[in-house]
Amino acid sequence: MAPETQVDVLVIGAGPAGLMCALALSRAGIHTRVVDKLPERIKHGRADGLHVRTLEILQTYGLAERIIPLGHRLYTSVTYSTDNPSGKLARVGNKASTMVMGGRYPFGIMVNQAIVEGVFREAMCDVGRQHGEMAYEYPSSSSPRQVRVEQGVSPIWMNYEDDYVNVQLRDSTGNLEVVRAKYVVGCDGAHSWVRSQLGYTMEGDHSNAVWGVIDTVPTTDFPDIRNHAWINAGQRKCQIIPRENGLVRFYVQLLEADTGGERFDRSKITARDIEEIAQQIFKPYRLEFPQRPQWWTVYVVGQRLATKYSASRRVFLVGDACHTHSPHAGQGMNAAIGDSHNLAWQLVHALRGWAKPHLLDMLRLLKAFAGFIARDSGTGIRYSATMKQGVAFQSLAPRIIIGQRVPPQVILRMADSRPFEIHDVLPSDSRFKLLIFGGDMSHNRQAIIELGRSLTCHEFGIGKMHDLFGVVYIAKLGKNCATMLDVPASLVWHWSCAFVDAINARDGGGQAYQSYGISNDGCVVLVRPDGYVGTILPLDGEKLGSNRNITCYSFVTLTTTHSASMPRSASLSRAGSVRSVDAPGLSRDEYYYFSDGNVVLLVANVLFRLHSSLLSRECEMFKNMFSRPTRLAPSMSLDGSPEMTKKGKEGSCDENPIVVPQLQPQPFRNFLLAIYGRPGDQEFRSLFKDAIELDNFQAITTFIKIIDIVDLAHRFIAPDIETWALSQLKDHARLIETINAYQISSKSYGRLLNYAKRVEDEELVLWTRHWTRSYYAGAIETSSIASSAFGPNQKMRERLVREYKLATAARSIDTPIFGYLFCFLLSLGHEFWDKQSCLTREDRITLLGAQVRLTPLPQSIPLKWIDVGSSGQPGLRTTLRLCSECHFTRVWRSTFGGTYQAMLWSNAPLGGAFALSILPNRRQKFANETRILVPKSCTKNCREVCLNYIDKNLDTVFHRLTEFCKKVE
């Protein structure tokens, strides 16, 4: 029988993800083992660079300063193309590399993956050694452990119980061993054994683009061989990455082949083939390869995601085991390191009993809904703060964004005036950090003393205060210079924990308060162990006490002796009832909490009880989202609550919901409207009519809803809904372009633009940018003006426009007349604007951007006829006679009935101008609804009578208005 050993965490795979995880756990004193099936570590190839955010993460472990000298610094990215007048390859672009945007370091590092792994391995063996001088000293309740990678050890089988995961290992000599681990982390790459044992698959597509990669030392006269360069030579493309020791990595596009779903046959490609194609791409520059390549490979571009990322809060997938990226995008190693960095501190807190088990759901949720953002070097990654309390005090430090990492800033240590980067006071030691910005000491002294007293008297029930929190005090330099005597001893236990916002003559610093937008009132910034901001609070110690359990975004709370577990609430007797559940700050949605639903989702602070069958049928994201039942033994009930063993399946009740991060309730409600309405159902069509059938207010609200639907359909992988919503979006876009879109905020435009960029819809990108420019140019003046795609008489409209242009050119038109024209011009509709027969786009923007006040129309222009309808009905002033029972008459009454009447007479300040602006829309609505049907019951040709009536009177009004304009001198 194979021997059995126990361990806290078993890491399977010794790539960047596995080594990062093992290092972080070993630094925290967690008993960890790392096994790798390869007989020896890799020496060359694979990943080639570290982004700025990754360097920032590594430096919190003291590793970036060791890696940077070993690689090549990348500052600039250049572009070469043959698409120029000469037709020859020439430089066409030069910009800062995307790897260096917005970070502490002004460069990215191009370095072999093997070198990075070597630094990790050395650090794991020398855990007791201090890597670089730390900005401050803090006590630790645990000693670091030394960890060595066990090469040539392969997992054979795996099963998991409530408290342990059992994995059988076999070493290179054939010896077997069973390891009982509390947690298993699968870091074993794209062909993950751990993932296959869990039964999870990778979903995604490969493209037809095939690339060759080669690491070599070239001889060339290409001037940018030591810069990151993109070369576009017609059908062929190439990317070069300068590396350490004179190496250059070439990514060469080989061909575009339809593989028919089969794997590409790499055996047909040789290193020499890659070199020859690279030489063709670089012509007329000379490019030679005098040495044999150090490493080369061929790959097919693709991106794939695992269906799930964890099992029973015991087994986790990180790195390429759960998401693979195109190699030339430079995301793989960076994303893997970020995964493990985030997971490690959560495992530490769970193992030490500092956090509830649902903390371990964070990794799955963050990957599924947020992902890794590579376009801005990772510095823009943001985790949503969804609890209202968590963002209530964002204004205290507006440029320290909750959910993002703390922006770089140099501060001076108070005791010796030595400058430190603020990231150096946020080391990765599994602690939360309290950054206390004391502000003006002359006013805040008492508040700071009370804050220190509040922290001192807290009873967390999970260990000493300094085990869980690192406290750093940052004073503001003013007339009364802060000294160590001004800082309460309860806040700063050691002289190295106090800093000041001052300037060092050599290394800079200063203006931290100004850079972060912090006033003299100061604030407290709580930073998670992974370096991301959890919340911002005032210096008021009492308020800090009431918010002490909000340590990061909404679904991560600390276990404290004062925080009660969420009790099971009574079930609802009917769908849609609104009741406050016992969990603080949570409520049930009014419309989408169904009594017969079988899955509970938490969006911000609102609970939705839905039907998993509908979600799974429409959305790929939800198909494998619902984890199997989790039963925890009493010893694993980290919050000490016996209810933990009864909660059962995640999402089965209010106490154990599935948390959907980075989302607000109203956009989710709009998305559920598409789920429960079903795009083809009559009920759904009644809610989302054709754009032309909607009045201005309905068009605006519908447009906003569709933006939410198409964005979330793409996010949750609901292709049918996304396709339908996108077509509706474009249908409404033509109408929205000319109506009052004041209520469509810049946030809605921003969401739509981000969506258009993600799906690479160039047409939608251009439309959205146009709308955005119009929005910020003040294109819409009043919420009362609408338009449609219909105008009564083209010639009359054109005449009106000509009169306007002549009058404005002669400066002979006054504000009231301009207001009338402005209103009519809006009613011309997009068909007229597209023709541009009279007005240019500049004229149109001038009109829309003008600030005018609309006044009632002249009395000489009769408007009584505008209250259209059939005779004999109260309140209708026309003598129009129609068939009493025909279908046309019923449509006429509904079109110009109650809703129209309410709109007509609820806008008295605008008078007839508003009436004329909405009438064409109603006229078109009536025409559309009566176009097909020709009822036998109609004996008076009612449809033509109605349409001619409106057109004739509109022509008369336009004619009289034009004549009136001519008289204005």
Rosetta blueprint (number, residue, H / E / L):
1 M L
2 A L
3 P L
4 E E
5 T E
6 Q E
7 V E
8 D E
9 V E
10 L E
11 V E
12 I E
13 G L
14 A L
15 G L
16 P H
17 A H
18 G H
19 L H
20 M H
21 C H
22 A H
23 L H
24 A H
25 L H
26 S H
27 R H
28 A L
29 G L
30 I L
31 H L
32 T E
33 R E
34 V E
35 V E
36 D E
37 K L
38 L L
39 P L
40 E L
41 R L
42 I L
43 K L
44 H L
45 G L
46 R L
47 A L
48 D L
49 G E
50 L E
51 H L
52 V H
53 R H
54 T H
55 L H
56 E H
57 I H
58 L H
59 Q H
60 T L
61 Y L
62 G L
63 L L
64 A H
65 E H
66 R H
67 I H
68 I H
69 P H
70 L H
71 G L
72 H E
73 R E
74 L E
75 Y L
76 T E
77 S E
78 V E
79 T E
80 Y E
81 S E
82 T L
83 D L
84 N L
85 P L
86 S L
87 G L
88 K L
89 L L
90 A E
91 R E
92 V E
93 G E
94 N E
95 K E
96 A E
97 S L
98 T H
99 M H
100 V H
101 M L
102 G L
103 G L
104 R L
105 Y L
106 P L
107 F L
108 G E
109 I E
110 M E
111 V L
112 N L
113 Q H
114 A H
115 I H
116 V H
117 E H
118 G H
119 V H
120 F H
121 R H
122 E H
123 A H
124 M H
125 C H
126 D L
127 V L
128 G L
129 R L
130 Q L
131 H L
132 G L
133 E L
134 M L
135 A L
136 Y L
137 E L
138 Y L
139 P L
140 S L
141 S L
142 S L
143 S L
144 P L
145 R L
146 Q L
147 V L
148 R L
149 V E
150 E E
151 Q E
152 G L
153 V L
154 S E
155 P E
156 I E
157 W E
158 M E
159 N E
160 Y E
161 E L
162 D L
163 D L
164 Y L
165 V E
166 N E
167 V E
168 Q E
169 L E
170 R E
171 D L
172 S L
173 T L
174 G L
175 N L
176 L E
177 E E
178 V E
179 V E
180 R E
181 A E
182 K E
183 Y E
184 V E
185 V E
186 G E
187 C L
188 D L
189 G L
190 A L
191 H L
192 S L
193 W H
194 V H
195 R H
196 S H
197 Q H
198 L H
199 G L
200 Y L
201 T L
202 M E
203 E E
204 G E
205 D E
206 H E
207 S E
208 N E
209 A E
210 V E
211 W E
212 G E
213 V E
214 I E
215 D E
216 T E
217 V L
218 P L
219 T E
220 T E
221 D L
222 F L
223 P L
224 D L
225 I L
226 R L
227 N L
228 H E
229 A E
230 W E
231 I E
232 N E
233 A E
234 G L
235 Q L
236 R E
237 K E
238 C E
239 Q E
240 I E
241 I E
242 P E
243 R L
244 E H
245 N H
246 G H
247 L L
248 V E
249 R E
250 F E
251 Y E
252 V E
253 Q E
254 L E
255 L E
256 E E
257 A L
258 D L
259 T L
260 G L
261 G L
262 E L
263 R L
264 F L
265 D L
266 R H
267 S H
268 K H
269 I L
270 T L
271 A H
272 R H
273 D H
274 I H
275 E H
276 E H
277 I H
278 A H
279 Q H
280 Q H
281 I H
282 F H
283 K L
284 P L
285 Y L
286 R L
287 L E
288 E E
289 F L
290 P L
291 Q L
292 R L
293 P L
294 Q L
295 W E
296 W E
297 T E
298 V E
299 Y E
300 V E
301 V E
302 G E
303 Q E
304 R E
305 L E
306 A E
307 T L
308 K L
309 Y L
310 S E
311 A E
312 S L
313 R L
314 R L
315 V E
316 F E
317 L E
318 V L
319 G H
320 D H
321 A H
322 C L
323 H E
324 T E
325 H L
326 S L
327 P H
328 H H
329 A H
330 G L
331 Q L
332 G H
333 M H
334 N H
335 A H
336 A H
337 I H
338 G H
339 D H
340 S H
341 H H
342 N H
343 L H
344 A H
345 W H
346 Q H
347 L H
348 V H
349 H H
350 A H
351 L H
352 R L
353 G L
354 W L
355 A E
356 K L
357 P H
358 H H
359 L H
360 L H
361 D H
362 M H
363 L H
364 R H
365 L H
366 L H
367 K H
368 A H
369 F H
370 A L
371 G L
372 F L
373 I L
374 A L
375 R L
376 D L
377 S L
378 G L
379 T L
380 G L
381 I L
382 R L
383 Y L
384 S L
385 A L
386 T L
387 M L
388 K H
389 Q H
390 G H
391 V H
392 A L
393 F L
394 Q H
395 S H
396 L H
397 A L
398 P L
399 R L
400 I L
401 I L
402 I L
403 G L
404 Q L
405 R E
406 V L
407 P L
408 P L
409 Q L
410 V E
411 I E
412 L E
413 R E
414 M L
415 A L
416 D L
417 S L
418 R L
419 P E
420 F E
421 E E
422 I H
423 H H
424 D H
425 V H
426 L L
427 P L
428 S L
429 D L
430 S L
431 R L
432 F E
433 K E
434 L E
435 L E
436 I E
437 F E
438 G L
439 G L
440 D L
441 M H
442 S H
443 H H
444 N H
445 R H
446 Q H
447 A H
448 I H
449 I H
450 E H
451 L H
452 G H
453 R H
454 S H
455 L H
456 T H
457 C L
458 H L
459 E L
460 F L
461 G L
462 I L
463 G L
464 K L
465 M H
466 H H
467 D H
468 L H
469 F E
470 G E
471 V E
472 V E
473 Y E
474 I E
475 A E
476 K E
477 L L
478 G L
479 K L
480 N L
481 C L
482 A L
483 T L
484 M H
485 L H
486 D H
487 V L
488 P L
489 A L
490 S L
491 L L
492 V L
493 W L
494 H L
495 W H
496 S H
497 C H
498 A E
499 F E
500 V E
501 D E
502 A L
503 I E
504 N E
505 A L
506 R L
507 D L
508 G E
509 G E
510 G L
511 Q L
512 A H
513 Y H
514 Q H
515 S H
516 Y H
517 G L
518 I L
519 S L
520 N L
521 D L
522 G L
523 C E
524 V E
525 V E
526 L E
527 V E
528 R L
529 P L
530 D L
531 G L
532 Y E
533 V E
534 G E
535 T E
536 I E
537 L E
538 P L
539 L L
540 D L
541 G H
542 E H
543 K H
544 L H
545 G H
546 S H
547 N L
548 R L
549 N L
550 I E
551 T L
552 C L
553 Y L
554 S L
555 F L
556 V L
557 T E
558 L E
559 T L
560 T L
561 T L
562 H L
563 S L
564 A L
565 S L
566 M L
567 P L
568 R L
569 S L
570 A L
571 S L
572 L L
573 S L
574 R L
575 A L
576 G L
577 S L
578 V L
579 R L
580 S E
581 V L
582 D L
583 A L
584 P L
585 G L
586 L L
587 S E
588 R E
589 D E
590 E E
591 Y E
592 Y E
593 Y E
594 F L
595 S L
596 D L
597 G L
598 N L
599 V E
600 V E
601 L E
602 L E
603 V E
604 A L
605 N L
606 V E
607 L E
608 F E
609 R E
610 L E
611 H L
612 S H
613 S H
614 L H
615 L H
616 S H
617 R H
618 E H
619 C L
620 E H
621 M H
622 F H
623 K H
624 N L
625 M L
626 F L
627 S L
628 R L
629 P L
630 T L
631 R L
632 L L
633 A L
634 P H
635 S H
636 M H
637 S L
638 L L
639 D L
640 G L
641 S L
642 P H
643 E H
644 M H
645 T H
646 K L
647 K L
648 G L
649 K L
650 E L
651 G L
652 S L
653 C L
654 D L
655 E L
656 N L
657 P L
658 I E
659 V E
660 V E
661 P L
662 Q L
663 L L
664 Q L
665 P H
666 Q H
667 P H
668 F H
669 R H
670 N H
671 F H
672 L H
673 L H
674 A H
675 I H
676 Y H
677 G H
678 R L
679 P L
680 G L
681 D L
682 Q H
683 E H
684 F H
685 R H
686 S H
687 L H
688 F L
689 K L
690 D L
691 A H
692 I H
693 E H
694 L L
695 D L
696 N H
697 F H
698 Q H
699 A H
700 I H
701 T H
702 T H
703 F H
704 I H
705 K H
706 I H
707 I H
708 D H
709 I H
710 V H
711 D H
712 L H
713 A H
714 H H
715 R H
716 F L
717 I L
718 A L
719 P H
720 D H
721 I H
722 E H
723 T H
724 W H
725 A H
726 L H
727 S H
728 Q H
729 L H
730 K H
731 D H
732 H H
733 A H
734 R H
735 L H
736 I H
737 E L
738 T L
739 I L
740 N L
741 A L
742 Y L
743 Q L
744 I L
745 S L
746 S H
747 K H
748 S H
749 Y H
750 G H
751 R H
752 L H
753 L H
754 N H
755 Y H
756 A H
757 K H
758 R H
759 V L
760 E L
761 D L
762 E H
763 E H
764 L H
765 V H
766 L H
767 W H
768 T H
769 R H
770 H H
771 W H
772 T H
773 R H
774 S H
775 Y H
776 Y H
777 A L
778 G L
779 A L
780 I L
781 E L
782 T L
783 S L
784 S L
785 I L
786 A L
787 S L
788 S L
789 A L
790 F L
791 G L
792 P L
793 N L
794 Q H
795 K H
796 M H
797 R H
798 E H
799 R H
800 L H
801 V H
802 R H
803 E H
804 Y H
805 K H
806 L H
807 A H
808 T H
809 A H
810 A L
811 R L
812 S L
813 I L
814 D L
815 T H
816 P H
817 I H
818 F H
819 G H
820 Y H
821 L H
822 F H
823 C H
824 F H
825 L H
826 L H
827 S L
828 L L
829 G L
830 H H
831 E H
832 F H
833 W H
834 D H
835 K H
836 Q L
837 S L
838 C L
839 L L
840 T L
841 R H
842 E H
843 D H
844 R H
845 I H
846 T H
847 L H
848 L H
849 G H
850 A L
851 Q L
852 V L
853 R L
854 L L
855 T L
856 P L
857 L L
858 P L
859 Q L
860 S L
861 I L
862 P L
863 L L
864 K H
865 W H
866 I H
867 D L
868 V L
869 G L
870 S L
871 S L
872 G L
873 Q L
874 P L
875 G L
876 L L
877 R L
878 T L
879 T L
880 L L
881 R L
882 L L
883 C L
884 S L
885 E L
886 C L
887 H H
888 F H
889 T H
890 R H
891 V H
892 W H
893 R H
894 S H
895 T H
896 F L
897 G L
898 G H
899 T H
900 Y H
901 Q H
902 A H
903 M H
904 L H
905 W H
906 S L
907 N L
908 A H
909 P H
910 L H
911 G H
912 G H
913 A H
914 F H
915 A H
916 L H
917 S H
918 I H
919 L H
920 P H
921 N H
922 R H
923 R H
924 Q H
925 K H
926 F H
927 A H
928 N H
929 E H
930 T L
931 R L
932 I L
933 L L
934 V L
935 P L
936 K L
937 S L
938 C L
939 T L
940 K L
941 N L
942 C H
943 R H
944 E H
945 V H
946 C H
947 L H
948 N H
949 Y H
950 I H
951 D H
952 K H
953 N H
954 L H
955 D H
956 T H
957 V H
958 F H
959 H H
960 R H
961 L H
962 T H
963 E H
964 F H
965 C H
966 K H
967 K L
968 V L
969 E L
